[in-house]
């Protein structure tokens, strides 16, 4: 039997995916309006270079960049940045904190044959771990937010002489407030809170990180052009990328940054994501059949909420029913293999839609339980 959720319970927008995420209608309308004058034009000319300049300036404002920090843009997503960091940011050895998929991927990239084996500090999914100063480590790296598990970790500088603090912010950037001075590199792809598409990475880099990039590039180490951070820095200063960038990604991102800044910047975005996520955590805490996957409150993400269900409740059936009613992408991260839902509460998602999602969940769970009992 197909369960039909009453229209008055349904969210206005049913997109709750963790990646790619909801893109606001206003962004799409703005892209459609600008498309014919932008798409298909040279990325070396003023229209595109001005767009890149606008994005870099807005990121500077959003992140409250300290003096000397720069916004760097490169081709490829976070995966490309991990390899670029192995070539051009890690001098000898990294310490990688692993509490989810993204942290693990950077750790594997940091195991490049020209580097010493990384010091990998792994913990069980659903919990976090902290950096520990070790002699010989020159990069300390971890995710600000793990998209796979819904764990967030603080951005706090590791005060080890000559070492850089490098933060993966792909699902945090634009949705979680932080102090940029506590990191040397804060890097991300823009398809989560920033409501954009793939194909590009961005990084806020400190003077120490920029000096490290320049020094390694001059050392004689082999670095492919596409993965050269030094090339990304020099091209960014010219408001361009090495190769043709994804123009749709740039335009959607520029619109989203203007929207966030126009509403109050990172503090506003942080308050909005915390409101949405807390609604779900409170619901799960009060439920007899659901619990937050992340047990430690301090580790719970404000932008990705993971909820476990009792064994007699089929989370996959819940997600399938929601999808049939236009509420999409609530399925769990496939590699965790848990009986759970994973729900994005990125800044584009209206807290009122989260409230309606909870009403829809209650409606579906009650009827699925009745079917099982029958």
C-alpha positions in Angstrom: 0.0 0.0 0.0 1.3 3.4 -0.9 1.2 6.0 1.9 0.1 9.4 0.8 1.2 12.2 3.1 -1.4 15.0 3.4 -0.4 18.0 1.4 -0.6 20.3 4.5 2.1 18.2 6.2 4.6 18.3 3.3 7.5 20.7 3.2 7.3 23.4 0.6 10.6 22.2 -0.8 11.4 18.5 -0.2 15.1 18.5 -0.9 17.1 17.3 2.1 20.1 15.8 0.5 23.6 16.1 1.9 25.3 16.4 -1.4 24.6 17.9 -3.9 22.3 20.0 -1.8 19.3 22.2 -2.3 19.8 25.1 -4.7 17.4 27.9 -4.1 15.0 28.9 -6.9 16.3 32.5 -6.8 19.7 31.2 -7.7 18.4 29.3 -10.6 16.4 32.3 -11.8 19.4 34.6 -11.6 21.5 32.0 -13.6 18.8 31.8 -16.3 18.8 35.6 -16.5 22.5 35.9 -16.8 23.1 32.7 -18.8 23.1 33.9 -22.4 25.6 36.7 -21.6 27.9 34.5 -19.4 27.8 30.8 -20.4 29.9 30.0 -23.4 32.2 33.0 -22.9 35.9 33.1 -22.2 37.1 32.7 -18.7 39.9 35.1 -19.4 37.6 38.0 -20.1 36.0 40.5 -17.8 32.5 38.9 -17.3 33.9 35.7 -15.8 36.9 37.4 -14.1 34.6 39.9 -12.5 32.5 37.0 -11.2 35.6 35.3 -9.7 36.6 38.6 -8.1 33.1 39.0 -6.6 33.2 35.5 -5.1 36.7 36.0 -3.6 35.7 39.3 -2.1 32.5 37.9 -0.7 34.3 34.9 0.8 36.7 37.4 2.4 33.8 39.2 4.0 32.0 36.0 5.0 35.0 34.4 6.7 36.2 37.7 8.2 39.6 37.0 6.7 42.5 38.1 8.9 45.2 40.3 7.3 47.3 38.4 4.8 44.9 35.6 4.2 43.8 35.0 0.6 41.0 33.1 -1.2 42.4 30.6 -3.6 40.3 28.8 -6.3 41.3 25.7 -8.3 39.8 23.3 -10.8 38.4 20.0 -9.4 36.6 19.4 -6.1 37.8 18.3 -2.7 39.3 15.1 -4.2 41.6 17.2 -6.4 42.5 19.4 -3.4 43.6 16.3 -1.3 46.0 15.3 -4.0 47.2 18.9 -4.5 47.9 19.1 -0.8 50.0 15.9 -1.0 52.0 17.5 -3.7 52.2 21.1 -2.6 51.2 21.6 1.1 52.6 18.7 3.1 56.4 18.9 3.4 57.1 15.6 5.1 54.3 14.2 7.2 50.7 14.9 8.1 48.5 13.9 11.0 45.0 13.1 9.8 42.0 12.8 12.1 39.6 10.3 10.7 36.0 10.1 11.9 34.2 9.7 8.6 34.7 9.4 4.8 36.3 12.7 4.0 38.9 12.5 6.7 39.8 9.0 5.5 40.2 10.1 1.9 42.6 12.9 2.8 44.6 10.4 4.9 44.9 8.1 1.9 46.1 11.0 -0.2 48.6 11.9 2.5 50.1 8.5 2.2 51.9 9.5 -1.1 55.2 7.7 -1.7 57.3 10.9 -1.5 56.0 11.6 2.0 56.4 9.9 5.3 53.4 7.7 6.2 50.7 9.9 7.8 49.9 9.7 11.5 46.3 8.6 11.2 44.1 9.1 14.3 40.9 7.2 13.6 37.8 6.7 15.7 34.5 5.0 15.3 31.9 6.7 13.1 29.6 8.8 15.2 32.4 10.2 17.4 35.3 12.6 16.9 38.9 12.7 17.9 41.4 15.5 18.6 44.8 16.4 17.3 47.9 15.6 19.3 51.3 17.3 18.8 53.9 14.9 17.4 57.5 15.6 16.4 57.9 15.8 12.6 54.3 16.6 11.7 54.0 19.7 9.5 50.3 19.4 8.6 47.5 18.7 11.1 44.3 17.9 9.1 40.7 17.1 9.9 37.1 17.9 8.7 35.1 20.7 10.3 32.1 18.6 9.5 31.8 15.0 8.4 29.0 14.7 5.8 29.0 10.9 6.1 28.3 10.7 9.8 27.0 14.0 11.0 29.9 14.7 13.3 31.3 18.2 13.6 34.7 19.1 15.2 36.0 22.5 16.3 38.4 24.6 14.2 41.2 25.2 16.7 44.8 25.8 15.8 47.4 23.2 16.7 50.2 25.2 18.2 53.1 23.1 16.9 56.1 25.1 15.6 56.2 25.2 11.8 53.0 23.2 11.3 49.9 24.2 9.5 46.3 23.5 10.6 44.3 22.4 7.5 40.5 22.0 7.7 38.2 20.3 5.3 35.1 22.5 5.2 33.1 21.0 2.3 29.9 20.5 4.3 30.6 23.2 6.9 31.6 26.3 4.8 28.8 28.9 4.9 26.8 27.0 7.5 28.9 26.9 10.6 30.5 29.9 12.2 34.2 29.7 13.2 37.3 31.8 13.7 39.4 31.8 10.5 42.5 32.8 12.5 42.4 29.3 14.0 43.3 27.6 10.6 45.9 28.0 8.0 43.9 26.4 5.2 40.1 26.1 5.2 39.2 24.4 1.9 35.9 23.2 0.4 33.9 22.4 -2.7 30.7 24.6 -2.9 27.9 22.1 -3.3 26.6 22.0 0.3 25.7 25.2 2.3 27.0 27.2 -0.6 24.2 25.9 -2.9 26.3 25.3 -5.9 27.6 22.6 -8.3 30.9 20.7 -8.5 34.1 21.1 -10.5 35.9 23.7 -8.3 37.6 23.9 -4.9 38.1 27.0 -2.8 40.5 27.6 0.1 41.2 30.4 2.5 45.0 30.4 3.1 47.1 32.1 5.7 50.4 33.8 5.0 52.1 30.7 6.5 50.2 28.4 4.1 51.0 30.6 1.1 54.7 30.6 2.0 54.6 26.8 2.3 53.0 26.5 -1.1 55.7 28.8 -2.7 58.6 27.0 -0.9 57.5 23.5 -1.9 56.9 24.6 -5.5 60.5 26.0 -5.6 62.0 22.9 -4.1 62.2 20.8 -7.2 59.5 18.3 -6.1 57.5 17.0 -9.1 54.0 18.6 -9.1 51.6 18.1 -12.0 50.3 21.4 -13.4 46.7 20.6 -12.7 47.5 19.9 -9.0 49.8 22.8 -8.5 48.7 24.9 -5.5 51.3 27.6 -6.6 49.6 27.8 -10.0 46.2 28.0 -8.3 47.5 30.9 -6.1 48.9 32.8 -9.0 45.9 32.3 -11.2 43.5 33.3 -8.3 45.3 36.6 -8.0 44.4 37.2 -11.6 40.8 36.2 -10.9 40.9 33.1 -13.0 41.7 29.3 -12.9 44.3 27.3 -14.7 41.7 25.6 -16.9 38.2 26.7 -17.8 36.1 26.8 -14.6 32.5 25.6 -14.3 30.6 28.9 -14.9 27.3 27.6 -13.6 29.1 26.7 -10.3 30.6 30.2 -10.1 27.3 32.0 -10.7 25.2 29.9 -8.3 27.9 30.4 -5.7 28.0 34.1 -6.2 24.3 34.4 -5.7 24.3 32.2 -2.6 27.1 34.3 -1.0 25.2 37.5 -1.7 22.1 35.9 -0.1 23.9 34.8 3.1 25.8 38.1 3.5 22.5 40.0 2.9 20.9 38.2 5.7 23.6 38.7 8.3 26.6 36.6 7.2 28.0 33.6 8.9 26.5 34.3 12.3 23.0 34.3 10.7 23.7 31.1 8.7 25.0 29.4 11.9 21.9 30.3 13.8 19.6 29.1 11.0 21.3 25.7 10.7 21.4 25.2 14.4 17.7 25.9 14.6 16.9 23.4 11.9 19.2 20.6 13.2 18.0 21.1 16.8 14.4 20.4 15.8 15.5 17.0 14.5 17.7 16.2 17.5 14.9 17.1 19.9 12.5 15.0 17.9 14.8 12.0 17.9 15.6 12.4 21.6 11.9 12.4 22.5 11.0 9.5 20.2 10.6 6.0 21.5 11.9 4.5 18.2 14.6 7.0 17.1 17.9 8.3 18.6 20.6 10.7 17.3 23.4 8.6 15.9 26.0 11.0 17.3 25.7 10.5 21.1 27.9 13.3 22.3 26.0 16.6 22.0 29.2 18.5 21.5 30.0 16.3 18.4 26.6 16.8 16.7 26.6 18.6 13.4 24.3 21.5 12.9 24.2 20.9 9.1 24.0 17.1 8.8 21.7 15.2 11.1 22.0 11.4 11.3 19.2 9.5 13.1 19.2 5.8 14.1 16.0 3.8 14.3 15.0 0.8 16.4 15.5 -2.6 14.7 11.7 -3.1 14.2 11.5 0.2 12.3 12.7 0.0 8.6 14.4 3.3 7.9 14.8 2.4 4.2 11.0 2.0 4.0 10.6 5.5 5.6 13.0 7.0 3.1 11.3 5.2 0.2 7.9 6.5 1.3 9.1 10.0 1.8 10.7 9.9 -1.7 7.3 8.8 -3.2 5.8 11.9 -1.6 8.5 14.3 -3.0 10.7 14.4 0.1 14.0 13.2 -1.3 17.5 12.2 -0.4 17.0 11.3 3.3 18.8 7.9 2.8 21.8 7.2 5.0 25.4 7.2 3.8 25.7 3.9 2.0 29.0 2.8 3.5 27.8 3.1 7.1 25.2 0.4 6.5 23.0 1.6 9.4 19.3 1.6 9.9 19.1 5.4 9.8 18.2 8.5 8.0 20.6 11.3 7.1 19.0 14.7 6.7 20.7 17.9 5.6 19.9 21.1 7.4 22.1 23.3 5.3 21.5 27.1 5.3 19.3 27.0 2.2 16.8 24.7 3.9 14.0 26.6 5.6 13.5 25.6 9.3 9.8 25.6 8.7 10.4 22.8 6.1 12.2 20.9 8.7 9.2 21.2 11.0 7.0 19.9 8.2 9.4 17.1 7.6 9.1 16.0 11.2 5.3 16.0 10.8 5.6 13.9 7.7 8.0 11.5 9.5 5.4 11.0 12.3 2.7 10.4 9.8 4.7 7.8 7.8 6.1 6.0 10.9 2.7 5.6 12.4 1.2 4.1 9.3 4.2 1.8 8.6 4.0 0.5 12.1 0.3 -0.2 11.6 1.0 -2.1 8.4 3.6 -4.2 10.2 1.3 -4.8 13.1 -1.5 -5.8 10.8 
